[in-house]
Amino acid sequence: HKKGDVLGIARIAGIMAAKKTADLVPLCHPLALTKVSVDFVLDSETDSIHCRATVGTSGQTGVEMEALTAVQVTLLTIYDMCKAVDKGMTMTNIRLLEKAGGKSGHWQRN
């Protein structure tokens, strides 16, 4: 892509967004994150990119807001970098897959 490495730049944007979640989401507590990763699966059959963020902290709280923020900003970055090629791109099915820690304990989507 003429703007550069789309997925590499998007990955960095997602990691940065996870670290800034408390600045973006009102009443979300700032957390010391110990891990943030953003991974992609490319699906050539559907011309789609699946994005998954994994976030960790040593604190006694969940980091689902940080993970969801990372995914959304990652996808927004991909859209921004590729909109000249296809303005009809959509971001769908953004959801929590699994959470461990915090008051509610472990949760996993069926």
C-alpha positions as CSV (number, residue, x, y, z in Angstrom):
1,H,0.0,0.0,0.0
2,K,1.4,3.4,-0.8
3,K,0.7,4.7,2.7
4,G,3.0,2.0,4.1
5,D,2.6,-1.3,6.1
6,V,-1.1,-1.1,6.8
7,L,-1.3,-4.0,9.3
8,G,2.0,-3.0,11.0
9,I,0.8,0.6,11.5
10,A,-2.7,-0.6,12.6
11,R,-1.1,-3.0,15.1
12,I,0.8,-0.1,16.7
13,A,-2.3,2.1,16.7
14,G,-4.2,-0.7,18.6
15,I,-1.5,-1.1,21.2
16,M,-1.4,2.6,21.8
17,A,-5.1,2.8,22.0
18,A,-5.2,0.1,24.7
19,K,-2.8,2.1,26.7
20,K,-5.0,5.2,26.3
21,T,-8.4,3.7,27.0
22,A,-8.9,5.6,30.3
23,D,-8.3,8.8,28.3
24,L,-10.9,7.9,25.7
25,V,-13.7,6.2,27.7
26,P,-15.3,8.3,30.5
27,L,-15.1,6.7,34.0
28,C,-12.7,4.0,32.8
29,H,-9.9,3.5,35.3
30,P,-6.3,3.8,34.1
31,L,-4.5,0.5,34.4
32,A,-0.9,-0.7,34.4
33,L,-1.0,-3.1,31.4
34,T,1.5,-5.9,31.4
35,K,0.7,-7.2,27.9
36,V,-1.0,-5.9,24.7
37,S,-0.9,-7.8,21.5
38,V,-2.9,-7.3,18.3
39,D,-3.1,-10.2,15.8
40,F,-4.7,-10.6,12.4
41,V,-6.1,-13.5,10.4
42,L,-6.6,-12.7,6.7
43,D,-9.5,-14.4,5.0
44,S,-9.1,-14.2,1.2
45,E,-12.4,-16.0,0.6
46,T,-14.4,-13.1,2.1
47,D,-11.8,-10.4,1.5
48,S,-11.8,-9.7,5.3
49,I,-9.4,-9.2,8.1
50,H,-10.1,-10.6,11.6
51,C,-8.5,-8.7,14.4
52,R,-7.9,-10.0,17.9
53,A,-6.5,-8.1,20.8
54,T,-5.1,-9.7,24.0
55,V,-4.5,-7.5,27.0
56,G,-3.2,-8.4,30.4
57,T,-2.5,-6.7,33.8
58,S,-1.2,-7.8,37.1
59,G,-4.0,-5.9,38.8
60,Q,-7.2,-7.4,40.2
61,T,-9.4,-6.1,37.4
62,G,-10.5,-7.1,33.9
63,V,-9.1,-5.4,30.8
64,E,-11.9,-6.0,28.4
65,M,-12.3,-2.2,27.7
66,E,-8.7,-2.0,26.8
67,A,-9.0,-5.0,24.4
68,L,-12.1,-3.7,22.8
69,T,-10.6,-0.3,22.3
70,A,-7.5,-1.8,20.8
71,V,-9.6,-3.8,18.2
72,Q,-11.7,-0.8,17.3
73,V,-8.8,1.6,16.8
74,T,-6.9,-1.0,14.9
75,L,-9.8,-1.4,12.5
76,L,-10.3,2.3,12.2
77,T,-6.6,2.7,11.3
78,I,-7.0,0.0,8.6
79,Y,-10.1,1.9,7.3
80,D,-8.3,5.2,7.3
81,M,-5.3,3.8,5.4
82,C,-7.4,1.9,2.8
83,K,-10.5,4.2,2.3
84,A,-9.1,5.5,-1.0
85,V,-9.4,1.9,-2.3
86,D,-12.7,1.0,-0.7
87,K,-14.9,3.4,1.2
88,G,-17.5,0.6,1.7
89,M,-15.4,-1.4,4.2
90,T,-17.3,-2.3,7.4
91,M,-16.3,-3.1,10.9
92,T,-18.6,-5.8,12.3
93,N,-18.9,-8.3,15.1
94,I,-16.6,-6.5,17.5
95,R,-17.1,-8.3,20.8
96,L,-15.5,-9.7,23.9
97,L,-14.5,-13.4,23.4
98,E,-13.0,-14.1,26.8
99,K,-12.3,-12.4,30.1
100,A,-10.5,-13.5,33.3
101,G,-10.0,-11.6,36.5
102,G,-11.9,-8.8,38.2
103,K,-15.0,-9.2,40.4
104,S,-16.9,-11.3,37.8
105,G,-14.1,-13.8,37.4
106,H,-13.7,-15.9,34.2
107,W,-16.2,-15.4,31.3
108,Q,-16.0,-16.9,27.8
109,R,-18.3,-16.5,24.8
110,N,-20.0,-19.7,23.7
